[in-house]
Amino acid sequence: MRIAPFALAFALVQEPDKRPFTETFVVDEKDLGPTGANPFFILEPGYEMVLEDPEDKEVLTIRVLDETRKVGGVETRVVEERETVDGKVVEVSRNFFAICRKTNGVYYFGEEVDLYKDGVLKGHAGAWLSGEKGARYGLMMPGTPLLGARHYQEIAPGEAMDRAEVVSLTDTLAVPAGKFENVLKVQETTPLEPDEKEHKYYARGVGLLKDGGCRLVRYGKK
């Protein structure tokens, strides 16, 4: 029986992608260190990115601190993310990353999270640390992104299970900080919220361009 093209297209769209996400990473921890420059993820102290969403009055400031923390025997770099809405702090997180000297892959070892409401600290939801409570480090950014590749960024059962799929390597994106080509587009999902997904965009030599409604307005070393 011949299937009509539109029916076939509909079936293909509806068919869920059952390919697994990589959750075990073959890396010698002795090759991991706190400093380096992945093409799309910079871990150099003093580097800063500021993204803004004027509509929601949201500002996301990402700073690579001149500070390290040892997690499970691996020296990681501390990266602070500070989110404000209408000038008020709503979240501050300290994220722990290490980069592989051989592959430039950036691995994610956990985060400390402070959540605020009306200037008052309200909780630490989403915090996790590799090696504690069954948590393991994930791959935040591969050294060489491959189209269609899927991997876990966080592996903290019940707390943080973000995963990423590379959906484009050739996007063009204009943000207040400039127009960028050959942009990496990543789709993020989590089994903790199966119906949710979001896209992030990264430029080579720059880093994060767009996260939700937040777009990059400035970047560089301080």
N, C-alpha and C positions, 0 to 999 in steps of 0.2 A: 504493500500500500504506500502510495506517495504521500509524504507529509508536507502540508502547505508551509512555505517559508516562514510566514508569520507565526505559525504554531510551533515550528522548530525553534525559532528565536525565543519565543516565550518560555519554552521548556528549558532552554539553555540558561536564560536569565534566572529562572526559578530554582534551578538545580544548585544546592548549596555546595560550596567549596569544602571538601572534606580532607584536603591535604593537611597533614599535621604541622604544628609549629615546633621548630627545634627548641629543645629545653635542656639539652646536655651539650656542653661546649668543650671541645678538646683544646685546652690551652695550658701550658706550663706556667703556673703562678709565679715562677721565678722570672718570667719574661714580662710580668706586669709591673707598671710603675705609675707614678702620680702625675707625670708631665708629658705632654706631646700634642701633636696637631693631626688629628684625623681630618681628612679633607672636609668633612661636614660637621665636626664636633671638636672644638678647640679646648684643650686643657692646659692653658698657659696662664699662670697667675697674673691678675690685673686685667684680663680680658672681660669685657662687659657687653651685654646686649640689652636694649630696652625696647619692649614691644608695647603698643598701646591700642586700645579699642575706644575711640572717642564716644561711640554711641552708648556704651555701658559704663563709660568713665573708668575703665580698667587699665591699670599699668602693671606690666610684668617686667621685673628687672632681674637679669641673670648675671651673677658675678662669679668668676673663677677666683677663689680666695687664695691668698698666700698661706695656706694651711692644709695640712694633711691629717689623715686618721688611719690607723692600722685596723683593718677588719679581717679577722681570720688569718693573720700573718701577711696580708697584702697591704702595702702602703697605698692609700687611695687619696685622690684629690678632693677637697671639699668645694662644692659649687652651691652657692646660695641662690635660691629663687624667692623673690619677695613680690607678693601680689597685693595691690591696693585697689580699692573701688571707691571712687569719689573722694580720694585722698586718705581713706582709712585703710589700715592694714587688715587684710582678711586671712592671709596665710604666709608663713615663712617656713621654708624647708631647707635643710642642709643635706645635700645629696653627695654620695660617695662613689667616685668613678676611678677606674684604673685603665690605662691604655697598654696594649700589647706592643712591645718594641719590634716584634717581627712582622705583625700583620696590620698594625694601626687600628685594630678593633678596640672599641671602648666598651668596657664591662661595668655593669651597674651593681654595686654592693649594698645598697640600702639608702635609707633616708630618715632623718629626724624631722618631725612635722609639728608645727605650732599653728593651731587654728584660732582665729580671733573673731569676736563679735562685739561691736561698739567699743573697740579698744581693750576688751577683756579676753584673756586667754581662756578658751573653752574646751580644748582637747587636742589629741594627737593622732587622730584617725589617719590611717594610711602609712604610719611609720613601720619600718621593718629593717632588719639587719641580716645580711648573709651569715649563715651559721647558727642562727638562733630560731627556735621554734619551727624547725623544718625548712627555713628559708634558704635559698641558694641564689648566687649571683646570676644575672641575665646579661644579654648582649644589648647594649643601648644603641650602638651604631657600628655596623661592620666596616672594616677597613676598605673593602671593595663591595659596595652594594650591588646586588644582582636582582634584575627584574623578576618579580614573583617570589623572591625569597621570603620566608616567614620564620620568625623567631620570637621567643619570650624575652621581654626586657626586664621583667621582675618575676621572681618565683617565690612568693610568700603566700602560701595557701591560706585562703580566707581573709587576707588583708590587702595584698597587692599582686595582681596577676596580669599586668599590662603586656600586650604582645603586639608585634608590628609586622606589616607586610609591605614590601617595596612595590608600589603600583605604577611608578613612573620615574624615569631618569632624565626626561627631556622636557619638562614643563618650563614655561616662561611665566614669571610672576613679577608684577610691579607692586612695590610697597613704598612707604614714605622714604625709606633709606636708599631707594634706587630700583632699577629694573634689572632682573637677573634671569639668565638663561641656563639651560641644562640643570634645572632645579630637581632635586630629589623629593618625591612625594611619597609619604608613608601613611598608610592607613593603620590606625591603632584601635584595638578592640580588647575586651577582657571577658573571660568566662564568668566573672562575678556579676557582670551586667550584659547579658548576651545580646540585648537589643540596641546597645549603644555602640557608636563608632565615631571616630573623628579623624581628620586629616592634618598632618603637619608637613611643612615645606622647609627644605634646607638648601642653602647655597654653598657651593664649594668655596672654602677659604673664609667663610663668614659664619655659617651656622644657621640657627633657626630663623626663618623669615616670617612664618605665620603659624599661629596656634589658636584655633577657634577664630574669634573675632579680632584677636590681637595681631598687629602687624609691626614689623621691625621699623623703628624710627631712627635709631642710631646704634653704632657698634664700634668696637675698637679697644685698644689698651688705654688704661688710665695711668 
